[in-house]
């Protein structure tokens, strides 16, 4: 028997998807903070899975990002080049809130007295100017011990070109203080920009102990319950890694949970022949979205945590799928500010106490409560029938806000939904319109527990081509992890001018990182014929500050054609992102970027029985009833209720309708048209 399992730990629920002899099944279990690994085991027990029969186990978690945002990392020290201890304090001058004369930069994660220096210096080419002097390292260690420091980050100037001094420092630190957690910048990032590298190094050290403890507990817990092999861990770059690789550099897991769904959207898009997708994941705490163009996701190392319109946030220079995340999920709380205005989120009720409907002590109404009171969620099949919702408490919660606003309770519920939708539309515009893409050219694929509830309203607002609700939508991030390969990103600052270089120069620049990638996979036991490479460069017009990422053309092209194609790809991408191109300007490569995949055996999504024969199937066989639903705050409309499990390929029907399944609910607005594809996916056309 072959069983493949993937789990995704969210703020409210832990999702588990498994494939047993070709059959795909899914369950949801409550997330169990702070012992998140217990929720994973609970989900496996709920699914009645014998872990001893599992030969592939993938796992995504929010443990790293939670440790940072909740400030639950460890006391951290920084060792840096003499004269550069204040890099974290200086940060960048381009503050987001430029008209605020009292603006204050975010507080560094390492206080100044814990940022210590050693004498060393490299020049901008990586040549040694001042040899490293570690004579006072013991004094540094003694001071850190006196301050109860639990982790140390080491970041020297220009170490991205030559890590010699960092390596010597780490070796000596471990000799003098074996039990200390230490990580150096060259182990995380080989890109320039000392502030961003220092910030990344500090945050990596900050989460190193809690992340390693979590991964160790997860491994131990699963092993104790029968799992023979270590689980694979979902990374932020859109691939999975071995547990040991994740343990060595846990900052790569900063967006571990959300990217599974994004990659799942790309995989499902490939199956149905749709490469242009706005992927939207609405969970219990947040909503995340990302753009898929021509079947590819966008990778960035310009990730900034906790960035807002008035706060610069903290840069993390690790490859991350370009995701926009906002605090609007099913558990987002509705509240009224001092000016008597209604807001939704970013505060969340989580799983405990959860929405008011859960009956676990929550008193503040949430987005889920609003969907329930408007009739969009079936109160007789709430949470798959596992929870009997407290409708009276929900009505009382909305009535409390209604009295403050001097309106009706149902008006507040619709206000909550409209505000939540508005927030999500703005997020979707950030990954489409703000990137130079027209939403009308894209389908909106929605998943997560709340995605299908809001998708049609969002798609209509954006004029999207259509809305797609994929199979297993409620647990789609976990499903996506079963569809992807091992992935490692190797980014190295390497500057040269495209215009006066040959194809050989470009290809030779990748030799070092290709050799390292092949060695890393060999050490993982991966056969060489299973390792695939994709080559990219980060380039800019000479004199610019920022870059765009370009896929390197086929190396079979002759020299002139190769350089011409690479240049044209740059001009086209630059125009896409910045609205102009400078055909006569020199193009400078700043970074080379190798993506190395370790190809794994993956489960194939099979067409449903009757996919070729049911083109005129009657959807009435899936009709389970009708009920009144508020689609706006004026009138209720009688809506058909369908059981998604009974919908077959080729079935068609029109809204208003509600489609129910165990892990989510799909809202079909009046005049929407639904078609079921060969795999059970719902294609909702928003206009006739």
Wavefront OBJ file of the C-alpha trace (Angstrom):
o trace
v 0.000 0.000 0.000
v 1.284 3.485 -0.944
v 0.048 6.401 1.135
v 1.110 10.013 0.531
v 0.253 12.674 3.123
v 0.556 16.458 3.333
v -0.336 18.695 6.270
v -0.688 22.451 6.567
v -0.805 24.124 9.982
v -2.850 27.313 9.883
v -3.846 29.797 12.531
v -7.216 28.117 13.102
v -7.146 24.666 11.502
v -4.576 22.023 10.654
v -5.395 20.552 7.236
v -4.433 17.054 6.139
v -4.740 15.625 2.632
v -3.789 12.063 1.798
v -3.775 9.836 -1.238
v -4.447 6.178 -0.522
v -4.306 3.866 -3.550
v -5.272 6.725 -5.848
v -8.131 8.046 -3.705
v -7.727 11.609 -2.414
v -9.229 12.375 0.992
v -8.982 15.294 3.406
v -9.715 16.257 7.002
v -9.468 19.352 9.179
v -8.458 19.397 12.825
v -8.076 22.254 15.297
v -4.628 23.814 15.418
v -3.042 23.219 18.838
v -0.751 26.093 19.863
v 1.880 26.076 21.194
v 2.298 22.340 20.510
v 1.478 22.540 16.804
v 2.852 19.067 16.116
v 0.029 17.598 18.206
v -2.521 19.063 15.786
v -0.738 17.259 12.959
v -0.955 13.950 14.784
v -4.593 14.640 15.699
v -5.393 15.168 12.020
v -3.719 11.853 11.115
v -5.726 10.078 13.834
v -8.931 11.721 12.625
v -8.186 10.515 9.091
v -7.522 7.009 10.466
v -4.105 6.919 8.785
v -1.555 4.296 9.771
v 1.627 6.392 9.626
v 3.741 3.250 9.312
v 2.276 2.822 5.812
v 3.092 6.393 4.731
v 6.031 6.682 2.357
v 5.783 10.433 1.662
v 4.883 13.074 4.239
v 5.046 16.826 3.466
v 4.465 19.530 6.044
v 3.896 23.262 5.952
v 3.783 25.448 9.037
v 3.574 29.032 10.234
v 5.981 28.375 13.129
v 8.729 30.687 11.796
v 6.561 33.660 10.891
v 4.624 33.265 14.151
v 7.846 33.289 16.176
v 8.800 36.600 14.558
v 5.433 38.369 14.548
v 4.599 37.257 18.086
v 8.174 38.019 19.285
v 8.628 34.481 20.564
v 12.151 33.943 19.283
v 15.209 33.906 21.546
v 17.539 36.599 22.822
v 19.963 37.150 19.975
v 23.415 38.651 19.611
v 25.119 39.963 16.468
v 28.819 39.882 15.579
v 29.694 42.192 12.720
v 32.515 44.149 11.066
v 34.147 46.845 13.179
v 32.358 50.126 12.535
v 29.124 48.552 11.271
v 27.220 47.631 14.438
v 24.570 50.275 13.706
v 23.547 49.004 10.258
v 20.294 47.664 11.747
v 19.592 51.028 13.368
v 20.396 53.080 10.263
v 18.330 50.810 7.990
v 17.010 52.636 4.904
v 16.157 56.287 4.488
v 13.188 55.764 2.148
v 10.575 55.721 4.902
v 7.023 54.763 3.861
v 5.342 57.506 5.897
v 7.276 60.394 4.312
v 5.097 63.247 5.623
v 5.258 62.084 9.234
v 7.843 64.234 11.009
v 7.680 62.001 14.072
v 8.185 58.761 12.119
v 10.227 56.157 13.953
v 11.955 53.214 12.349
v 11.040 49.714 13.532
v 12.977 48.617 16.588
v 15.840 46.237 15.687
v 15.475 42.665 16.904
v 18.941 42.974 18.466
v 19.514 45.829 20.911
v 22.662 47.891 20.409
v 24.470 46.511 23.445
v 24.129 43.021 21.940
v 25.628 44.058 18.609
v 29.379 43.574 18.950
v 32.259 44.022 16.527
v 35.428 42.250 15.463
v 38.271 43.692 13.451
v 38.181 42.529 9.823
v 37.537 44.035 6.393
v 37.023 42.936 2.802
v 36.793 45.259 -0.181
v 33.875 45.334 -2.591
v 35.489 42.601 -4.694
v 35.863 40.259 -1.726
v 39.612 40.781 -1.308
v 40.996 40.828 2.249
v 41.924 44.355 3.329
v 42.242 43.669 7.064
v 42.727 40.054 8.211
v 40.255 38.933 10.843
v 41.334 39.373 14.448
v 39.523 37.010 16.830
v 41.642 37.764 19.871
v 38.706 39.353 21.726
v 36.157 36.695 20.738
v 36.299 35.104 24.192
v 35.363 38.484 25.720
v 32.445 38.717 23.295
v 31.299 35.242 24.329
v 31.617 36.039 28.014
v 29.473 39.143 27.560
v 26.831 37.282 25.577
v 26.704 34.608 28.282
v 26.210 37.266 30.940
v 23.253 38.607 28.928
v 21.651 35.145 28.488
v 22.040 35.243 24.708
v 20.756 32.016 23.130
v 21.626 32.567 19.453
v 24.245 34.527 17.514
v 24.174 35.898 13.985
v 27.462 36.608 12.202
v 27.377 39.135 9.340
v 30.481 40.766 7.872
v 30.768 43.357 5.137
v 31.053 41.812 1.626
v 30.890 38.262 2.999
v 28.520 37.443 0.120
v 31.628 37.482 -2.124
v 34.089 35.873 0.269
v 32.819 34.049 3.385
v 36.328 33.272 4.678
v 36.113 35.505 7.753
v 32.599 34.398 8.657
v 33.607 30.743 8.423
v 36.602 31.292 10.728
v 34.414 33.133 13.234
v 31.731 30.430 13.301
v 34.333 27.678 13.726
v 35.936 29.505 16.634
v 32.564 30.305 18.231
v 31.569 26.656 18.183
v 34.954 25.647 19.619
v 34.728 28.095 22.504
v 30.963 27.763 23.088
v 29.774 24.439 21.597
v 26.173 24.659 22.770
v 25.406 28.096 21.252
v 23.131 28.420 18.227
v 24.989 30.341 15.515
v 24.309 31.145 11.873
v 26.329 33.265 9.421
v 25.051 35.476 6.608
v 26.755 33.486 3.824
v 24.751 30.411 4.857
v 21.529 32.316 4.153
v 22.184 34.822 1.394
v 24.936 35.471 -1.145
v 23.439 38.767 -2.312
v 24.737 42.248 -1.648
v 23.054 45.001 0.454
v 24.461 44.921 3.957
v 21.315 46.126 5.766
v 19.076 43.489 4.221
v 21.684 40.748 4.777
v 22.161 41.799 8.394
v 18.412 41.892 9.008
v 18.019 38.427 7.490
v 20.893 37.033 9.532
v 19.514 38.421 12.775
v 16.007 37.099 12.125
v 17.455 33.721 11.136
v 19.307 33.501 14.443
v 16.240 34.764 16.325
v 14.047 31.866 15.106
v 16.775 29.212 14.908
v 16.186 27.548 18.328
v 12.350 27.577 18.312
v 12.184 26.408 14.695
v 14.663 23.607 15.296
v 12.840 22.577 18.461
v 9.554 22.458 16.561
v 11.004 20.423 13.694
v 12.653 18.046 16.153
v 9.389 17.608 18.084
v 7.470 17.096 14.840
v 9.940 14.431 13.715
v 9.877 12.722 17.105
v 6.079 12.821 17.393
v 5.538 11.419 13.922
v 8.241 8.792 14.430
v 6.609 7.725 17.712
v 3.334 7.298 15.837
v 4.877 5.096 13.188
v 6.279 7.332 10.424
v 9.431 5.661 9.102
v 10.988 8.522 7.096
v 11.541 12.162 8.006
v 8.828 14.495 6.718
v 9.616 16.906 3.898
v 9.151 20.572 4.797
v 7.446 23.193 2.638
v 9.646 26.224 1.878
v 8.771 29.793 0.980
v 10.325 29.459 -2.491
v 7.670 27.056 -3.727
v 9.519 23.811 -3.185
v 9.920 21.298 -0.411
v 13.148 20.487 1.379
v 14.492 17.745 3.564
v 13.908 18.221 7.272
v 17.650 18.596 7.869
v 17.961 21.334 5.242
v 15.031 23.207 6.805
v 16.567 22.747 10.227
v 19.884 24.274 9.099
v 18.237 27.383 7.652
v 14.682 27.764 8.997
v 14.205 31.324 7.703
v 13.416 29.648 4.350
v 10.147 28.564 5.992
v 8.932 32.106 6.708
v 5.970 31.662 4.325
v 5.933 27.868 4.476
v 2.179 27.462 4.876
v 0.662 29.760 2.207
v 2.889 28.808 -0.743
v 1.559 25.250 -0.879
v -1.767 26.569 -2.120
v -0.127 28.884 -4.645
v 1.834 25.977 -6.113
v -1.317 23.878 -6.020
v -3.093 26.577 -8.051
v -0.301 26.508 -10.633
v -0.426 22.702 -10.778
v -4.205 22.644 -11.175
v -4.023 25.425 -13.754
v -1.635 23.272 -15.781
v -4.032 20.327 -15.590
v -6.996 22.368 -16.894
v -4.954 24.411 -19.367
v -5.162 27.788 -17.623
v -1.804 29.439 -16.968
v -3.033 32.918 -15.966
v -4.405 32.766 -12.436
v -4.887 35.068 -9.475
v -4.570 32.613 -6.587
v -6.439 33.507 -3.395
v -6.193 31.587 -0.125
v -8.578 32.664 2.659
v -7.970 30.871 5.931
v -9.084 31.452 9.464
v -6.652 34.283 10.218
v -5.413 35.787 6.955
v -6.027 36.069 3.230
v -3.072 35.472 0.916
v -2.873 36.048 -2.821
v -0.309 35.610 -5.573
v -0.188 35.915 -9.365
v 0.546 33.023 -11.718
v 1.435 34.187 -15.245
v 2.001 31.714 -18.082
v 1.999 28.946 -15.490
v 4.873 30.427 -13.466
v 4.926 32.008 -10.025
v 6.958 35.098 -9.259
v 9.916 34.653 -6.890
v 11.378 37.588 -5.004
v 14.101 38.187 -2.435
v 12.628 41.597 -1.608
v 10.352 40.126 1.033
v 9.560 42.479 3.918
v 7.829 41.295 7.069
v 5.355 43.545 8.921
v 5.485 46.236 6.250
v 2.521 48.607 6.214
v 1.718 51.998 4.745
v 3.246 53.578 7.855
v 5.909 51.054 8.841
v 9.008 49.987 6.939
v 9.012 46.443 8.313
v 11.917 43.998 8.387
v 13.538 42.766 5.147
v 14.291 39.070 4.775
v 16.568 38.258 1.854
v 15.497 34.716 1.122
v 13.626 33.501 -1.985
v 9.882 33.760 -1.401
v 6.957 33.411 -3.763
v 5.599 36.920 -4.198
v 2.613 36.862 -1.847
v 0.458 39.673 -0.507
v -1.024 38.815 2.875
v -3.631 40.714 4.864
v -5.313 40.111 8.217
v -8.710 39.158 6.793
v -9.800 35.563 7.317
v -12.801 33.684 8.575
v -11.891 34.468 12.167
v -11.182 38.190 11.586
v -12.977 40.237 14.213
v -15.386 43.089 13.459
v -14.875 46.146 15.646
v -15.777 49.818 15.874
v -13.149 52.532 16.282
v -13.324 55.802 18.233
v -14.805 57.555 15.200
v -17.680 55.030 15.144
v -16.425 53.373 11.951
v -16.671 49.634 11.359
v -13.480 47.616 10.732
v -12.696 43.957 10.055
v -9.383 42.468 11.249
v -6.476 42.221 11.452
v -7.253 40.816 14.929
v -8.436 37.232 14.722
v -10.407 34.986 17.027
v -8.253 32.019 15.933
v -9.466 28.561 16.882
v -9.823 29.436 20.573
v -12.199 30.998 21.299
v -12.897 31.187 17.569
v -15.937 32.830 15.947
v -18.962 33.425 18.156
v -20.748 30.565 16.400
v -18.254 28.054 17.806
v -19.743 28.530 21.267
v -16.280 28.543 22.881
v -16.550 31.902 24.585
v -16.043 34.282 21.662
v -18.157 37.435 21.878
v -16.833 39.580 18.996
v -18.473 38.762 15.630
v -16.247 37.576 12.796
v -16.406 37.160 9.028
v -17.501 33.545 9.516
v -20.351 34.702 11.762
v -21.424 37.178 9.057
v -21.507 34.422 6.428
v -23.539 32.284 8.820
v -26.142 34.889 9.768
v -26.724 35.814 6.108
v -27.519 32.195 5.284
v -24.491 31.601 3.084
v -23.163 28.976 5.505
v -25.593 26.205 6.433
v -26.187 26.308 10.177
v -27.246 22.655 10.055
v -23.977 21.568 8.463
v -21.597 24.018 10.118
v -17.919 22.935 10.046
v -18.938 19.753 8.253
v -21.575 19.052 10.893
v -19.011 18.855 13.704
v -20.169 22.049 15.452
v -23.688 23.077 16.360
v -23.511 26.858 15.900
v -24.816 29.162 18.591
v -27.084 31.267 16.367
v -28.541 33.273 19.238
v -25.071 34.305 20.384
v -24.168 35.335 16.813
v -27.300 37.455 16.498
v -26.603 39.048 19.882
v -23.016 39.857 18.876
v -24.111 41.634 15.691
v -26.930 43.370 17.559
v -24.382 44.825 20.003
v -22.486 46.462 17.131
v -25.738 47.479 15.437
v -26.832 49.425 18.491
v -23.544 51.325 18.514
v -23.951 52.183 14.820
v -27.716 52.758 15.054
v -28.477 50.287 12.259
v -29.917 46.765 11.980
v -27.876 43.686 12.860
v -28.128 42.365 9.288
v -26.750 45.673 7.995
v -23.685 45.145 10.180
v -23.241 41.589 8.888
v -23.284 42.820 5.297
v -20.989 45.661 6.242
v -18.520 43.132 7.618
v -18.626 41.121 4.378
v -18.292 44.228 2.204
v -15.317 45.532 4.189
v -13.616 42.142 4.125
v -14.195 41.910 0.362
v -12.873 45.426 -0.168
v -9.707 44.604 1.745
v -9.199 41.464 -0.346
v -9.837 43.275 -3.641
v -7.123 45.773 -2.727
v -4.727 42.901 -2.018
v -5.546 41.265 -5.362
v -4.887 44.555 -7.145
v -1.433 44.686 -5.566
v -0.455 41.413 -7.240
v -2.132 42.240 -10.575
v -2.713 45.889 -11.472
v 0.300 47.110 -9.490
v 2.476 44.556 -11.321
v 1.256 45.690 -14.733
v -1.287 42.885 -15.289
v -4.959 43.275 -16.204
v -7.266 41.174 -13.966
v -9.557 40.684 -16.966
v -6.878 38.416 -18.460
v -6.847 36.153 -15.406
v -9.033 33.604 -13.683
v -9.492 33.936 -9.936
v -8.794 30.591 -8.260
v -9.963 30.620 -4.647
v -9.333 28.081 -1.929
v -8.882 27.763 1.812
v -11.796 27.461 4.197
v -13.158 30.897 3.244
v -12.016 31.360 -0.356
v -15.106 29.971 -2.046
v -17.401 32.071 0.166
v -16.010 35.344 -1.166
v -14.608 34.469 -4.598
v -17.554 35.359 -6.829
v -17.980 38.801 -5.259
v -14.254 39.474 -5.604
v -14.088 38.184 -9.170
v -17.044 40.333 -10.149
v -15.432 43.427 -8.641
v -12.165 42.765 -10.497
v -13.829 41.795 -13.793
v -11.906 38.534 -13.688
v -12.286 36.131 -16.594
v -13.983 33.596 -14.329
v -13.767 32.089 -10.845
v -12.363 28.592 -10.318
v -12.974 26.616 -7.133
v -10.623 23.625 -7.392
v -11.204 20.203 -5.864
v -10.229 19.973 -2.180
v -10.523 23.766 -1.980
v -10.855 23.814 1.804
v -7.508 22.019 2.242
v -5.850 23.113 -0.995
v -2.521 24.243 0.503
v -1.962 20.743 1.814
v -3.027 19.235 -1.528
v -0.542 21.502 -3.330
v 2.333 20.037 -1.330
v 1.667 16.668 -2.921
v 2.163 18.194 -6.380
v 5.637 19.736 -6.071
v 9.319 18.800 -6.069
v 12.328 19.469 -3.901
v 13.692 22.910 -4.657
v 16.793 24.894 -3.781
v 17.563 28.462 -4.869
v 21.146 29.642 -5.280
v 21.456 33.400 -5.720
v 24.896 34.961 -6.039
v 25.775 38.600 -6.656
v 27.763 38.568 -9.902
v 27.946 41.819 -11.854
v 28.600 42.102 -15.582
v 27.244 43.988 -18.593
v 25.134 41.931 -21.011
v 25.797 44.120 -24.029
v 29.517 43.389 -24.273
v 29.502 39.763 -23.093
v 29.172 36.431 -24.871
v 26.852 33.516 -24.191
v 29.816 31.634 -22.745
v 30.386 34.379 -20.154
v 26.791 34.152 -18.982
v 26.744 30.353 -18.791
v 30.159 30.156 -17.097
v 28.904 32.473 -14.348
v 26.622 29.647 -13.213
v 29.319 26.951 -12.977
v 29.999 27.379 -9.251
v 26.368 27.362 -8.127
v 25.486 24.447 -10.411
v 28.311 22.385 -8.902
v 27.138 23.285 -5.389
v 23.528 22.368 -6.204
v 24.532 18.999 -7.640
v 26.659 18.267 -4.569
v 23.867 19.271 -2.170
v 21.400 16.932 -3.878
v 23.989 14.146 -4.027
v 24.383 14.481 -0.256
v 20.596 14.135 0.018
v 20.781 10.863 -1.910
v 19.177 12.308 -5.048
v 20.275 10.734 -8.357
v 21.846 13.211 -10.784
v 19.298 12.449 -13.511
v 16.569 13.613 -11.102
v 18.132 17.076 -10.686
v 16.875 19.770 -13.081
v 18.196 23.332 -13.408
v 16.558 26.636 -14.331
v 18.772 29.691 -14.873
v 17.765 33.301 -14.164
v 19.508 36.663 -13.888
v 18.509 39.783 -11.970
v 19.257 42.708 -14.268
v 18.763 46.459 -14.546
v 19.604 49.362 -16.794
v 23.033 50.689 -15.836
v 22.582 53.381 -13.199
v 19.312 51.987 -11.807
v 18.858 50.810 -8.243
v 16.513 47.822 -8.560
v 16.335 44.805 -10.848
v 13.902 42.561 -12.683
v 14.260 38.788 -12.925
v 14.825 37.241 -16.369
v 14.760 33.593 -17.403
v 17.975 32.745 -19.264
v 17.227 31.626 -22.883
v 17.912 28.208 -24.343
v 21.683 27.672 -24.410
v 21.321 25.958 -27.802
v 20.948 29.400 -29.422
v 24.034 30.777 -31.133
v 25.990 33.526 -29.397
v 24.373 36.564 -31.049
v 20.851 35.157 -30.845
v 21.330 34.223 -27.165
v 22.420 37.738 -26.136
v 19.697 39.343 -28.294
v 17.009 37.132 -26.732
v 18.263 37.759 -23.189
v 18.257 41.528 -23.829
v 14.769 41.475 -25.341
v 13.422 39.496 -22.397
v 14.834 42.129 -20.081
v 13.353 45.052 -22.047
v 9.949 43.347 -22.216
v 9.876 42.505 -18.507
v 11.061 45.975 -17.524
v 8.300 47.542 -19.603
v 5.762 45.180 -18.020
v 6.760 46.217 -14.500
v 7.779 49.859 -14.967
v 5.853 50.873 -18.147
v 8.932 51.868 -20.195
v 11.970 50.412 -21.966
v 15.311 51.978 -22.954
v 16.438 50.008 -25.985
v 19.743 51.850 -26.340
v 20.784 51.666 -22.674
v 23.308 49.170 -21.350
v 21.935 46.254 -19.302
v 23.766 45.208 -16.151
v 23.365 41.801 -14.509
v 23.552 42.057 -10.714
v 22.722 38.522 -9.542
v 22.730 35.067 -11.052
v 19.937 32.817 -9.804
v 19.932 29.043 -10.165
v 16.791 27.092 -9.314
v 17.660 23.423 -8.779
v 14.788 20.946 -8.589
v 14.980 17.440 -7.193
v 12.252 15.640 -9.111
v 9.998 13.496 -6.932
v 7.338 10.998 -7.822
v 4.050 12.843 -7.569
v 0.439 11.826 -7.396
v -1.406 12.319 -10.662
v -4.811 13.990 -10.524
v -7.160 11.604 -12.272
v -10.284 12.596 -14.163
v -13.530 11.672 -12.481
v -15.546 8.743 -13.791
v -17.756 9.820 -16.650
v -15.604 12.834 -17.518
v -16.103 12.184 -21.237
v -19.695 10.966 -21.138
v -21.586 13.289 -18.760
v -21.500 16.466 -20.848
v -25.257 16.824 -20.525
v -25.632 15.442 -16.998
v -28.461 16.942 -14.971
v -27.175 18.857 -11.919
v -30.492 18.233 -10.131
v -29.114 14.909 -8.873
v -26.796 16.977 -6.644
v -29.608 19.272 -5.450
v -30.223 18.748 -1.741
v -32.674 21.548 -1.036
v -33.326 25.267 -1.112
v -33.049 28.050 1.441
v -33.296 31.818 1.688
v -29.929 33.595 1.438
v -29.019 37.267 1.755
v -26.733 38.229 -1.144
v -27.116 41.891 -0.256
v -28.652 43.689 2.689
v -32.014 44.287 1.035
v -33.739 41.017 0.258
v -33.381 37.300 0.700
v -33.395 35.125 -2.404
v -34.373 31.504 -2.587
v -31.237 29.630 -3.564
v -30.579 26.082 -4.721
v -28.308 24.101 -2.403
v -25.993 21.548 -4.031
v -23.845 18.792 -2.550
v -20.465 19.163 -4.213
v -19.605 15.496 -3.812
v -22.562 14.651 -6.073
v -21.623 17.118 -8.812
v -20.237 15.328 -11.874
v -18.198 16.485 -14.886
v -20.265 18.358 -17.445
v -22.996 19.449 -15.044
v -24.188 23.055 -15.478
v -26.494 25.333 -13.506
v -27.055 29.002 -12.701
v -27.138 31.003 -9.514
v -28.284 31.987 -7.023
v -26.911 28.833 -5.450
v -24.865 27.515 -2.560
v -22.517 24.543 -3.040
v -21.661 22.730 0.175
v -18.813 20.374 0.998
v -17.238 19.270 4.269
v -14.385 21.820 4.310
v -15.832 24.902 2.602
v -18.905 26.488 1.001
v -19.136 28.089 -2.451
v -21.401 31.097 -2.973
v -22.813 31.436 -6.493
v -24.350 34.872 -6.994
v -27.526 35.480 -9.008
v -26.843 35.224 -12.775
v -23.526 33.407 -12.250
v -23.172 30.299 -14.416
v -21.444 27.161 -13.079
v -19.776 24.365 -15.043
v -18.059 21.322 -13.520
v -14.783 20.288 -15.166
v -13.414 16.768 -15.659
v -11.697 16.774 -12.260
v -14.599 18.152 -10.237
v -13.432 21.764 -10.286
v -16.096 24.481 -10.394
v -15.808 27.097 -13.149
v -18.056 30.039 -12.328
v -18.708 32.498 -15.138
v -19.647 35.815 -13.614
v -21.603 37.315 -16.479
v -23.752 35.876 -19.250
l 1 2 3 4 5 6 7 8 9 10 11 12 13 14 15 16 17 18 19 20 21 22 23 24 25 26 27 28 29 30 31 32 33 34 35 36 37 38 39 40 41 42 43 44 45 46 47 48 49 50 51 52 53 54 55 56 57 58 59 60 61 62 63 64 65 66 67 68 69 70 71 72 73 74 75 76 77 78 79 80 81 82 83 84 85 86 87 88 89 90 91 92 93 94 95 96 97 98 99 100 101 102 103 104 105 106 107 108 109 110 111 112 113 114 115 116 117 118 119 120 121 122 123 124 125 126 127 128 129 130 131 132 133 134 135 136 137 138 139 140 141 142 143 144 145 146 147 148 149 150 151 152 153 154 155 156 157 158 159 160 161 162 163 164 165 166 167 168 169 170 171 172 173 174 175 176 177 178 179 180 181 182 183 184 185 186 187 188 189 190 191 192 193 194 195 196 197 198 199 200 201 202 203 204 205 206 207 208 209 210 211 212 213 214 215 216 217 218 219 220 221 222 223 224 225 226 227 228 229 230 231 232 233 234 235 236 237 238 239 240 241 242 243 244 245 246 247 248 249 250 251 252 253 254 255 256 257 258 259 260 261 262 263 264 265 266 267 268 269 270 271 272 273 274 275 276 277 278 279 280 281 282 283 284 285 286 287 288 289 290 291 292 293 294 295 296 297 298 299 300 301 302 303 304 305 306 307 308 309 310 311 312 313 314 315 316 317 318 319 320 321 322 323 324 325 326 327 328 329 330 331 332 333 334 335 336 337 338 339 340 341 342 343 344 345 346 347 348 349 350 351 352 353 354 355 356 357 358 359 360 361 362 363 364 365 366 367 368 369 370 371 372 373 374 375 376 377 378 379 380 381 382 383 384 385 386 387 388 389 390 391 392 393 394 395 396 397 398 399 400 401 402 403 404 405 406 407 408 409 410 411 412 413 414 415 416 417 418 419 420 421 422 423 424 425 426 427 428 429 430 431 432 433 434 435 436 437 438 439 440 441 442 443 444 445 446 447 448 449 450 451 452 453 454 455 456 457 458 459 460 461 462 463 464 465 466 467 468 469 470 471 472 473 474 475 476 477 478 479 480 481 482 483 484 485 486 487 488 489 490 491 492 493 494 495 496 497 498 499 500 501 502 503 504 505 506 507 508 509 510 511 512 513 514 515 516 517 518 519 520 521 522 523 524 525 526 527 528 529 530 531 532 533 534 535 536 537 538 539 540 541 542 543 544 545 546 547 548 549 550 551 552 553 554 555 556 557 558 559 560 561 562 563 564 565 566 567 568 569 570 571 572 573 574 575 576 577 578 579 580 581 582 583 584 585 586 587 588 589 590 591 592 593 594 595 596 597 598 599 600 601 602 603 604 605 606 607 608 609 610 611 612 613 614 615 616 617 618 619 620 621 622 623 624 625 626 627 628 629 630 631 632 633 634 635 636 637 638 639 640 641 642 643 644 645 646 647 648 649 650 651 652 653 654 655 656 657 658 659 660 661 662 663 664 665 666 667 668 669 670 671 672 673 674 675 676 677 678 679 680 681 682 683 684 685 686 687 688
